[in-house]
Amino acid sequence: MSNFSDFLKKSIDEIKDKGLYRQRIILSENILDFASNDYLGLKDNNYTKEKLCKNIDRLSLGSGASALISGYHHIQKELEEFLADFKQTEDCLVVGSGYMANVGLIQAIAQDGDVIFSDELNHASIIDGIKLSKAKKVIYKHCDVEDLERKIKSYNVRGRRIVITDGVFSMDGDIAPLDKIIEICNRYDAVLVVDEAHSTGVLGKEGRGTLNFFGIKPAENIIQMGTLSKAVGSYGAFICGSKLLIEYLVNKMRSVIFTTALSPIQNFISLENLKLLKDEEFRRKKLFENVEFFVKKSKQLGLNINYHGTPILTYIVGDERKVINLRNKLLEKGIFVGAVRPPTVPPGTSRLRITISSKYSFKDIETLLFML
Ligand SMILES: *Cc1c(COP(=O)(O)O)cnc(C)c1O
């Protein structure tokens, strides 16, 4: 075997030895999927499918180029206007994915001399964005506003202070204390970046997100990013903020400048799904009825479930192999849940990550619970 293949094989064996081996799985159609982030059941909705068929003739299949060359189409502008209105900001920029949004945004706004204060459980795309930037990174304890303030105070900052946090944390489902975080940002003249990936469509009035949930008004020093791939049930991402911010990003963000814009078809799907997400309150109502049913029933069954007021629930199993065995047992019975292991979560805290969706009945939820 060549040296390189040898290296690949050894690395994979090491992963297997640690019980951390991963594989992609194609789910059969009749499976109960309690792992996806399709909180409102929008990814398969027939209304948008039919509307797409009716409009297909006027939509290009691909965008053709980056947004700055010739890839910026009318439908993307419409989507950006909708999102700016939805998030109540002056302007919006739609980009390829949430990963690209965070990596490009952070690299673009953080300069040499700046200090980024980042929650220890922030999403990997935020961590990678910080790595790509020339700013200094300071990690604060998870959702710990005292630790954040202590650190903001103690660092001598030549440039700007930037605080970054998930609105709803993707692995634990807990909500960042933005009411307190924004106070600190205002007090120390810091920019606040909130990742609204898991809160858009779920929290706040009409699903506007975590900032709205706390009643925080958009401001010059607040940047909201989010993805169109979770509750929106499509693909792509957005950054909402001031007109100046968007103008700056169009000129500076490498994951906008050096990548092809999203397909007009994808943007059409995002826009139509967003309209449903905003207007069809029954979806959010059913989502939270399901969440509350799950929590109540799991208590009755004596299951130790962590619940923080969002549709992301966790069942800590501990050992890496045990969590995989349980996941596989559920899969055999036609139920899919996420098994989350290190390095995504700290060692010894491997867990089932269960996401609730409006598309399920109480009976579906009982089927899952009786298997745990
Ligand atoms: C999923 C997720 C992303 C990445 O979004 P994609 O559109 O899937 O690339 C970014 N941040 C958080 C908090 C996420 O959960």
The ligand as an SDF file (V2000), in Angstrom:
LIG
                    3D

 15 15  0  0  0  0  0  0  0  0999 V2000
  -26.5740   24.2680   10.6110 C   0  0  0  0  0  0  0  0  0  0  0  0
  -25.8910   25.4090   11.2030 C   0  0  0  0  0  0  0  0  0  0  0  0
  -25.0700   26.2330   10.4340 C   0  0  0  0  0  0  0  0  0  0  0  0
  -24.7130   25.8980    9.0040 C   0  0  0  0  0  0  0  0  0  0  0  0
  -25.7660   26.0930    8.1340 O   0  0  0  0  0  0  0  0  0  0  0  0
  -25.8110   25.3190    6.7390 P   0  0  0  0  0  0  0  0  0  0  0  0
  -26.7740   26.1050    5.9290 O   0  0  0  0  0  0  0  0  0  0  0  0
  -26.2640   23.9400    7.0340 O   0  0  0  0  0  0  0  0  0  0  0  0
  -24.4260   25.3490    6.1780 O   0  0  0  0  0  0  0  0  0  0  0  0
  -24.5400   27.3570   11.0280 C   0  0  0  0  0  0  0  0  0  0  0  0
  -24.7810   27.6490   12.3240 N   0  0  0  0  0  0  0  0  0  0  0  0
  -25.5480   26.8620   13.0960 C   0  0  0  0  0  0  0  0  0  0  0  0
  -25.7870   27.2320   14.5270 C   0  0  0  0  0  0  0  0  0  0  0  0
  -26.1130   25.7090   12.5650 C   0  0  0  0  0  0  0  0  0  0  0  0
  -26.8430   24.9190   13.3390 O   0  0  0  0  0  0  0  0  0  0  0  0
  1  2  1  0
  2  3  1  0
  2 14  2  0
  3  4  1  0
  3 10  2  0
  4  5  1  0
  5  6  1  0
  6  7  2  0
  6  8  1  0
  6  9  1  0
 10 11  1  0
 11 12  2  0
 12 13  1  0
 12 14  1  0
 14 15  1  0
M  END
$$$$
